[in-house]
């Protein structure tokens, strides 16, 4: 079956809709694709959770669900059939606030990963929920597919990715964590604070 999309909190949806309306009204879009887009034709789609995996949570982690930190919600912005940006909210103690608009490479890659996920037999037979996972300290982003019926989580790395991870190739969550542990071990101690939001 298709990936199961969960309705975001109304406050998260309203925060995004209000901010986009303000930006459109005052010609406030600063990213190239949105500046060129027909703002009247832009639509929100594909709501999914976001999560952060900090450097100090990678070492020794055996369970992605325990290691990753929920952050908020993310939506794709479409102009017709074309994905032009992604927009995020952040959860501050239960209050959902507008976060950022992004047109980077992970935006289009997210849509590609969702299509890839829905073609997998394992996903077709089960119930999986997508989460956008960011590991900033080692420059990794992925579509995390949480298995609602068990613990058979999958991860689809997004391009660009380190050579140890193949973009769009599904990998079991435990194996993904093992790769991340090797990559994290290579981060020099003097770089850890600069790369990791936790300062770890």
C-alpha positions as CSV (number, residue, x, y, z in Angstrom):
1,X,0.0,0.0,0.0
2,X,1.2,3.6,-0.3
3,X,3.0,5.2,2.6
4,X,0.7,6.2,5.3
5,X,0.6,9.9,5.7
6,X,-0.4,11.3,9.1
7,X,-2.3,14.5,9.3
8,X,-0.1,17.2,10.9
9,X,-1.3,19.2,13.9
10,X,-3.6,22.0,12.7
11,X,-1.3,24.5,14.3
12,X,1.6,23.3,12.1
13,X,-0.4,23.5,9.0
14,X,-1.8,27.0,9.8
15,X,1.7,28.3,10.7
16,X,3.0,27.3,7.2
17,X,-0.1,28.5,5.4
18,X,0.0,31.9,7.1
19,X,3.7,32.4,6.5
20,X,3.5,31.5,2.8
21,X,0.5,33.8,2.4
22,X,2.5,36.7,3.9
23,X,5.5,36.0,1.8
24,X,3.4,35.8,-1.4
25,X,1.5,39.0,-0.5
26,X,4.7,41.1,0.0
27,X,6.8,39.4,-2.7
28,X,9.0,38.0,0.0
29,X,10.2,34.8,-1.5
30,X,14.0,34.8,-1.6
31,X,14.6,31.3,-3.1
32,X,14.9,31.1,-6.9
33,X,12.2,28.6,-7.7
34,X,9.6,30.3,-5.5
35,X,10.4,33.7,-7.0
36,X,9.7,32.4,-10.4
37,X,6.6,30.4,-9.4
38,X,3.0,31.4,-9.9
39,X,2.2,31.8,-6.2
40,X,-1.5,31.3,-6.9
41,X,-0.7,27.8,-8.1
42,X,1.4,26.6,-5.2
43,X,0.0,23.8,-3.1
44,X,1.2,22.0,0.1
45,X,1.5,18.3,-0.1
46,X,3.0,15.2,1.5
47,X,3.1,16.2,5.2
48,X,5.7,14.2,7.1
49,X,7.5,14.4,10.4
50,X,11.1,15.5,10.8
51,X,13.7,14.2,13.1
52,X,17.3,15.0,14.0
53,X,20.0,12.6,14.8
54,X,22.8,14.3,16.8
55,X,26.4,13.2,16.7
56,X,26.5,12.3,20.3
57,X,23.5,10.0,19.9
58,X,25.0,7.9,17.1
59,X,27.8,6.0,18.9
60,X,26.4,2.8,20.4
61,X,22.9,3.4,19.1
62,X,21.1,0.2,18.2
63,X,17.6,1.7,17.8
64,X,16.9,4.6,15.5
65,X,13.6,5.3,17.2
66,X,15.4,5.9,20.5
67,X,18.3,7.8,19.0
68,X,16.5,10.2,16.8
69,X,14.9,13.4,18.2
70,X,11.5,14.5,16.8
71,X,11.7,18.1,15.6
72,X,8.5,19.1,13.7
73,X,6.8,18.7,10.4
74,X,7.7,19.2,6.8
75,X,5.6,19.8,3.6
76,X,6.5,19.7,0.0
77,X,5.5,22.8,-2.1
78,X,4.2,22.0,-5.6
79,X,3.6,24.2,-8.6
80,X,1.5,21.9,-10.6
81,X,3.4,18.6,-10.9
82,X,6.7,20.2,-10.0
83,X,8.2,20.2,-6.5
84,X,9.7,23.7,-6.0
85,X,10.5,23.7,-2.3
86,X,10.1,22.2,1.1
87,X,8.8,24.1,4.2
88,X,9.3,23.1,7.8
89,X,7.8,23.8,11.2
90,X,9.4,23.3,14.5
91,X,7.8,22.1,17.7
92,X,8.6,24.3,20.7
93,X,7.1,22.6,23.7
94,X,4.0,21.6,21.9
95,X,3.7,24.9,20.0
96,X,4.2,24.5,16.2
97,X,6.0,27.5,14.6
98,X,7.1,28.2,11.1
99,X,10.7,27.1,10.6
100,X,12.2,27.6,7.1
101,X,11.7,27.3,3.4
102,X,14.3,25.2,1.5
103,X,15.0,24.5,-2.1
104,X,18.2,22.4,-1.6
105,X,18.9,19.0,-3.2
106,X,17.0,17.1,-0.5
107,X,13.7,18.7,-1.6
108,X,13.4,16.9,-5.0
109,X,15.2,13.9,-3.5
110,X,12.4,13.5,-0.9
111,X,9.8,13.1,-3.5
112,X,11.9,10.6,-5.4
113,X,12.5,8.6,-2.2
114,X,8.8,8.5,-1.5
115,X,8.2,7.0,-5.0
116,X,11.0,4.6,-4.5
117,X,9.6,3.5,-1.1
118,X,6.1,2.9,-2.5
119,X,7.6,0.6,-5.1
120,X,9.1,-1.7,-2.5
121,X,7.4,-5.0,-1.8
122,X,8.1,-4.7,1.9
123,X,6.3,-1.4,2.0
124,X,3.4,-2.6,-0.2
125,X,2.8,-5.5,2.2
126,X,3.1,-3.4,5.4
127,X,2.3,-0.1,7.0
128,X,5.0,2.5,6.9
129,X,5.1,6.2,7.9
130,X,7.7,8.5,6.4
131,X,10.0,10.8,8.4
132,X,12.6,13.2,7.0
133,X,15.8,12.4,9.0
134,X,18.7,14.8,9.2
135,X,22.2,13.9,10.5
136,X,23.9,17.3,10.1
137,X,27.2,16.4,11.7
138,X,28.1,14.0,8.9
139,X,26.0,15.6,6.1
140,X,23.4,12.8,5.8
141,X,19.7,13.1,5.1
142,X,17.3,10.2,4.5
143,X,13.7,9.2,4.3
144,X,13.1,7.1,7.3
145,X,10.3,4.6,6.9
146,X,8.9,3.6,10.3
147,X,7.2,0.2,10.4
148,X,3.9,0.6,12.2
149,X,3.4,-3.1,12.6
150,X,6.8,-4.0,14.0
151,X,10.4,-3.0,14.1
152,X,11.4,-3.5,10.5
153,X,12.2,0.1,9.8
154,X,13.9,1.1,6.6
155,X,16.0,4.1,5.6
156,X,16.4,5.5,2.1
157,X,19.5,7.8,1.9
158,X,19.0,11.0,-0.1
159,X,21.6,12.4,-2.6
160,X,24.1,13.8,-2.0
161,X,25.3,11.2,0.4
162,X,28.7,9.8,1.5
163,X,30.1,7.0,-0.6
164,X,29.2,4.5,2.1
165,X,25.5,5.1,1.5
166,X,23.8,4.6,-1.8
167,X,21.2,7.2,-2.6
168,X,17.7,5.7,-3.1
169,X,18.9,2.3,-2.0
170,X,16.8,1.1,1.0
171,X,18.8,-0.1,4.0
172,X,17.6,-1.6,7.3
173,X,17.6,1.0,10.1
174,X,20.1,-1.0,12.2
175,X,22.5,-1.3,9.3
176,X,22.1,2.4,8.6
177,X,23.1,3.2,12.1
178,X,26.2,1.0,11.8
179,X,27.3,3.0,8.8
180,X,26.6,6.3,10.6
181,X,28.8,5.1,13.5
182,X,31.7,4.6,11.2
183,X,31.2,8.0,9.6
184,X,30.9,9.7,13.0
185,X,34.1,8.1,14.2
186,X,36.0,10.0,11.5
187,X,34.8,13.4,12.6
188,X,37.8,15.1,14.3
189,X,37.2,16.1,17.9
190,X,37.9,19.8,17.1
191,X,35.1,19.7,14.4
192,X,32.4,18.1,16.6
193,X,31.1,21.2,18.2
194,X,30.9,23.1,14.9
195,X,29.1,20.3,13.1
196,X,26.7,19.1,15.7
197,X,23.7,21.2,16.9
198,X,24.0,19.6,20.3
199,X,27.6,20.8,20.6
200,X,28.6,17.2,21.2
